[in-house]
Amino acid sequence: MSKFSEMIETYFKKGLELSPIWASDLGFEEYDGVMPEGGKADILADEELEKDFLNDIKSFNDNDLSAEERIDKKVLEYSLRLSRFNHEKIALWQRYARSADVCGHALYSLVSKDSVPAEKRIANLMKILKQIPLYLENSKELLEKPVWIWIEMAIDSCRRMKGFIDFIENFGQNTLKNADKLKELKLDCINVKNAFKAYEHWLYDMQPHAVKDFAMSEDDYNELLKKRLIPYSASEILAIGENYVKEITEKMNILSAQIDPSLSAKELTAKIKKGKQLKFSEILHECKRIMQEAKDFVIDNDFADIPEEELLVVEETPIFMRHLIPFAAYSPPGKFEEIQKGIYMMTPSELDANTLMDFSIEDLISTSVHEGYPGHHLQFACANLNTSLARIYSHATEFVEGWAHYCEDATADAGFYNLPEANLIKLSDMLWRAWRIIIDVKLSTGKMTFEEAVNHLVEDAGLEYIGALAEVKRYTYTPAYQLSYLLGKHMILELKERLKRKYPETWSLKGFHNTMLYAGSLPITIMENLLEEKFSKA
């Protein structure tokens, strides 16, 4: 092992100790059941580790590194500088009390680890439950500059945890055979519910001290874009979003007139999206079927190579996460898990899981490709096979979300459900992503209000009000994330065309896809270096 690799491994191991939930997510079972302390000491320790790590990386001369190590050095410098900016400039840890979400994530990760025997999972869950009251108490010292809407969201998270704790108790009742252990679990659950109730009351007490404004300056937003290695300014990205809105709207009008000239594009899209009414259990079944069809399509059409040890399961969104996931979301496998099992979560009606819901097969086609194959699930299962520890630190959202959005068109162009109605819904989803660009830039820089953002999603992007509300809540604390979908797709398509023109003799679509998938979740500007190297030597 080279000195550079040894240095990365040293810091990686230190990072596992400081971030046990992250370590558990990666697949290190020895960290299952371990929580961080939750207070400022954790923040300061992370800060010191990242600064030391970055300084040590800089000490290596590029000439002394291999080609692969030079890429890893770029990746680490990008990842750590972005992390420092998020910590120091955006500073969510001082402004948003996310402790309930952190606890929910720690518990859900353990519940969903099917590779671990049920009794062992219960034992680890009980360890987490015992640590939660102190974690919540310690985390209070972080909230120095509270934001009003984020306190509202944190209160909502606390309330929803009760249902999830009940689920864990039921899981224990169906698993534990020892009466004393079951009694202990019930007591743990009572203590945690009381701790969340107390934390919720504390959040209410913090509301009078909260500010309304969550936005950042345009200068800081542009600096965030630079740290993410995105080669556009906020104004340039806004113009791209506005141009896409015009272009997509025109395409929708043309296609809609071809399908049914008696209806406007908006009316026809709404009609197709309404589809037919099914119970949620039936929708889950349809989703599983289309996911398998999408996987078969990737294989049969040589779109990309699928790893052997991968698995995708479709299940209902846990109740504590539903206010953050109004429709569906994907939870990736841990890098070091033997079976690369991803979880695709679908959210039922807030009223009742048995309530009939509007169901559109066309909607499900796009979502299955985006979240499953060849979208996020294939993306993460492939990336996890890369042996570089440096790549673990990179989660370039313009590639992560851009790839999944790119796949929606790429699979249709290759023949997967390339039907007029499905294409209209695909354009409708693209219009939503275009409005995400506009809203992201304006909302994050204080040039659009929360209410205006919700209204644009309802009136212009066609979302239901409840879904739009949940979307914009997430937008408020994830600046420059929402633009990643369509902007990332835009960057991938531009890169694809440049490489096809530059290397016509060696160009391969599957090679393009595989290189990106198996490189890790890298910024597209770094990904371009890898692709240039591949096609120049092929």
ABEGO torsion letter per residue (X at the ends): XBAAAAAAAAAAAAAAAABAAAAAAAGBAAABGBBBAGBAAAAAAAAAAAAAAAAAAAABBAAABBAAAAAAAAAAAAAAAAAAAAAAAAGAAAABBAAAAAAAAAAAAAAABAABBAAAAAAAAAAAAAAAAAAAAAAAAABABBBAAAAAAAAAAAAAAAAAAAAAAAAAAAABABAAAAAAAAAAAAAAAAAAAAAAAAAAAAAAABBABABBBAAAAAAAAAAAGBABBAAAAAAAAAAAAAAAAAAAAAAAAAABAABBAAAAAAAAAAEBBBBAAAAAAAAAAAAAAAAAAAAAAGABBBBABBBBBBBBBBAAAAAABAABBBBBBBAABABBBBBBBBBBBAABAABBBBBBAAAAAAAAAAABOABAAAAAAAAAABABAAAAABBBAAAAAAAAAAAAAAAAAAGBGBBAAAAAAAAAAAAAAAAAAAAAAAAAAGABBAAAAAAAAAAAAGBBAAAAAAAAAAAAABBGAAAAAAAAAAAAAAAAAAAAAABAAABBAAAAAAAAAAAEBBBAAAAAAAAAAAAAAX
